[in-house]
């Protein structure tokens, strides 16, 4: 099994825009689902997605996490649609 901090930092290194736009990220392993749960948060927006062990392994090897990339893009799109004066 992978280390939570290691996986979190690897995701941050693969997707540097997470830190740039202030998105909070956390990861935890869900024993019941046998997968990693990735939490993304920016202001009032929150997303929770599951990252399978094989995807986590690809992330740690420096490859793209496709499913997570889609979730990050969705979160950023939601944030970009909000007027800046709110």
N, C-alpha and C positions, 0 to 999 in steps of 0.2 A: 504494500500500500504506500501511497505517496504522502509526503508531509504537507499539511495544510498550508503552511507559510510558503513552502517551496512552490506549490501550485499557484497560489495567489500571486506571488512575485513573477512567476513565469508568464501568467496571463497579462500582468501589467507590462512586462517587457515586450510581449508580442503585440499588444494593443496599447501603445504609449498614449494615445488620445484619451484613455480612461483617466489618467492622472491629470492631463492638461485641462479637461473640461470639468474636473472636480467630482467625478463619479466615485462614490464609495463602492468598494468591492469586498466581498467576504466569501469564503468557501468553507463548506463542512461536508463530511462524508455521511451519507444516509445509508445505514446498514440495511434497512428494509428494502430500499430501492436498488442497493448495490451500485450506487453512483454518487458523484459529487454534486452538491447543490451549490450553485453559484448565485449570489445575491448582488444585484447592482442597484445603486441608489443615487439619485441626483435630485436635490430639493424634495419635492413631494412625489416624485416618480420613483417607483420601485419595480424591479423585475426579478423574478426567480426562475432559474432554468437549471435543468439537470445536465450534467456532463458525464457521459459514460466513461468507464475506466479506460477504454481504448482511446477515447478522445483526450482524456487527461494525459495519457502516455504520450500521444502525439504532441500535445502542448509542451510537455516537459522535454521532448526531443527537439523542440524549436519549430515544429510544424504549425500550421494554422489550425485553430479550433473553429471549424466552420460553423457549427451550431451556435457557439458563443458569439462569434462575429455577427451573426444575424441578429441575435438579441441585443448586442451593443448598438448596432445600426438602428434597430427599432427604438431603443431608448433615446438615442441622440436625435432621431427624427421627431419623436414626441416633444423633446425639449425645445428643438428648433422651431416648432409650430407655436410655442407659447410666446405671446408678445413680451418684449423685453421690459416693459414698464410695469409688469405684474409683480 
